[in-house]
């Protein structure tokens, strides 16, 4: 058990004068990394803004280290918590380094000479977010992604016990998203900082969070470990998915499967068919897929996009019944695609399947590119 830093006690929230979440009970200990998930407008930002006292609950209490948040002065609060919001801060001719340095003296107008220790902390904070190359640039003139990194550096510079971030990856490219999440993970593990972050990227939340808060469209709240929250059914329900699917194994979403008669049969496996499945989906071409093993890395994607998937039991040679079912699928198709899956002792009948297609006079395409697949429309 860690040290409790944040505690919600029967808290009720409102937005624009109307209640949106009732009787929220929640606590966070030092070193825990929490991710908040939900649709836009569900209440993620409202919960965060109540933590940082930008908004105030209409009922219940919020405690920081056992003390009600409304009992803190601004300076006292800043010593415990730092904040990274998506809103832009107002600056007048300030360099990025000056903005970061503000984290050393929050809630003050201190712009005098920093101590040597402060200067070292500012430099280290800039280095952590890969921003030393822009430290002397005008903060108002940098890009949104650069601004996001500078605001994170300012929060790090504050040396907080709790850090609150509202969609911090919104303007970042993939490299800087990974770097940011690495920094947050390091702060939680090494420095025992409690990290509270709202995210839109479900796949990132599944990778970095110790715990997840899900806020549903019906205003219900679930708290759980990622392995309990990130199931296909729960994520589909949370986001109201009516078309397409979410795959909890890979943390990815697939668009809706093509409709109509399947006149293409894809012989794939071991990941070789993924490009083909998605290209056929983009072209609106319904297809069959097989023969795949139940534990094949591409099976979940094929299951989401194909009209039907012929599946064999894992760790066993392809049996006669499954092979005949695949042949029947080829009989119904006009085209057969060989994605180039390597054939061995267990799946050697894939080779037989291609030969069967040729004997039946089917047009066989071997590892076709995008243009070739588009000709099948």
C-alpha positions, 0 to 999 in steps of 0.5 A: 500500500502506498501513501494516499495523495488524492481522495474523492468522497461522494463528489458531484459535478456540474457543467453549465449549471447542470449535474453530470456525475454523481457520488464519485468515490475514488482514491489515488496513491503515490506512484500510481498512473491513472488514465481517464477514458470516455467520449467527448463530453462524458466528464473527463475534463470536468473531473480533472478541472475539479482536481486542479480547482478550476471548477468546484464540485456541487457536493462531496469533498476532494482531499489532497494528502488528507486535506480538503482542496479548498483549504490550500493557498495557491502556492501550497497547492502548486507545491503538490500538483502540476498541470498540463492542459490543452488550453494555450497560456498567455505569454508576451515575448517569453522564450520557451526556457522562461515558460519552463522556468515559471514552473520553479515559482508557480503563482508568483511573478518571479522573473529574477535570476534563478539559482544554479540549482533552478537552472539545472532543473530547468535544463534537465526538464527541457532535455527530458522532453527533447526541447533544448533546441527550441529553448530560446525561441519565442513561445508564442511562435512555436507549433502546437506539438512543441508547445505541448512539450514545453508545458510538460517541461514546465510541469516537470520543473515544478517537481510535483507529487501529483501531475494532471494532464488533459489529452497531452498527446493531442498535438504530438507526433508518434515519437514525442507521444512515446517520449512523453509517456515514457517520461510519465512512466518514469515519474510514477515509478522512480519519483512516486509521482501520481499521474492522472491523464485523460486520453483519447488513444485507447491503445496508449492507455492500455500500455501505460496505465496502472488503473483506468477510469471509464466514464460511460455515455450514461454517466456510469463510472468504472474503475479497474486494472487495464486487463479488466477494462480493455475487453472488446465488449466493454470498449465497444459499449463505452464508445457506443460502437455500432460499426467496426470493431475494437480489438483488445489484444492489439489495442486497435480498431477496425472499420466495418466489414464490406457487405455483399457476396464474397467473391474473393478468397484470401489464403493468408497467415502469420501476418501476411494477409493483414495488408490485403484484408485492409485494402479489400475493406477500403475498396468495399470488396467482401472476402473470405479468409483461411485457413488460419489457426486460432492463435494466428496473429492476423486471425482477429483482424480477419475475423473483424473484416472477412465475411467468414474465416475458415479456422483450424485448431491451433498446434495441429495440422490442417484437418480434412474437414477444414480443408474441404470447407476452404475448398468450398469457399474457393468454389464460391469465389472468382479470385484467390489471393496468395499472400505468401504465407510460409508453408511448413509441416503444420500448414502445408495444405495451404499449398494444396489449396492454391493448387486446388484453386488453379485446377478449378480455373480460378484467377490466382493473384500472388501477393498483389499490390494495391492497384491489382486489388482495386481491379477486383471491384 
